[in-house]
């Protein structure tokens, strides 16, 4: 699961090698709903050799390779 830091303060704490474990642990938790938006993507994203804007394009059902 990726770490999504909410602001510059959280980012500074996360990157501080001397930060206390309790301070860092306090940054962890579920991401707010507005941070993540699910969408369909093509099978291009399943292969690490594929790069470029086509990987970011939203796919319809036909783009999923299921039809």
C-alpha positions in Angstrom: 0.0 0.0 0.0 1.5 3.4 -0.9 2.0 6.1 1.7 0.1 9.2 0.8 1.2 12.2 3.0 -1.4 14.9 3.5 0.8 18.0 3.6 4.4 19.4 3.9 4.5 18.9 7.7 3.6 15.2 7.3 6.2 14.9 4.5 8.9 16.4 6.8 8.1 14.1 9.6 8.1 11.0 7.3 11.5 12.0 5.8 13.1 12.9 9.2 15.5 10.0 10.0 15.4 11.0 13.7 11.6 11.2 14.0 10.1 9.2 16.9 8.2 6.1 15.9 5.0 7.4 17.5 5.2 10.6 15.3 5.7 8.5 12.1 3.0 5.9 13.1 0.5 8.8 13.6 0.8 9.6 9.9 -0.4 6.1 8.9 -4.1 5.3 8.3 -6.6 5.1 5.5 -6.5 7.7 2.8 -9.4 10.1 2.7 -12.0 9.2 0.0 -11.1 12.4 -2.0 -7.5 11.2 -2.4 -8.3 8.1 -4.5 -10.6 7.9 -7.5 -11.1 4.4 -9.0 -11.2 4.1 -12.8 -10.7 1.5 -15.4 -7.4 1.3 -17.2 -6.2 -0.8 -20.0 -4.0 -3.9 -19.7 -1.1 -1.8 -20.7 -0.5 -1.0 -17.1 0.1 -4.7 -16.3 3.4 -4.6 -18.1 6.2 -2.6 -16.6 7.8 -2.1 -20.1 4.8 0.0 -21.2 5.1 3.7 -20.6 3.5 6.9 -21.7 0.1 8.6 -21.7 -1.7 5.5 -23.0 -1.2 3.9 -19.6 -3.0 6.8 -17.9 -6.0 6.9 -20.3 -9.3 5.7 -18.9 -10.4 2.5 -20.6 -13.9 1.5 -21.5 -15.0 -2.1 -21.3 -13.6 -2.8 -24.8 -10.2 -1.5 -23.6 -9.9 -4.0 -20.8 -9.3 -6.9 -23.2 -12.4 -8.8 -21.9 -14.6 -8.3 -25.0 
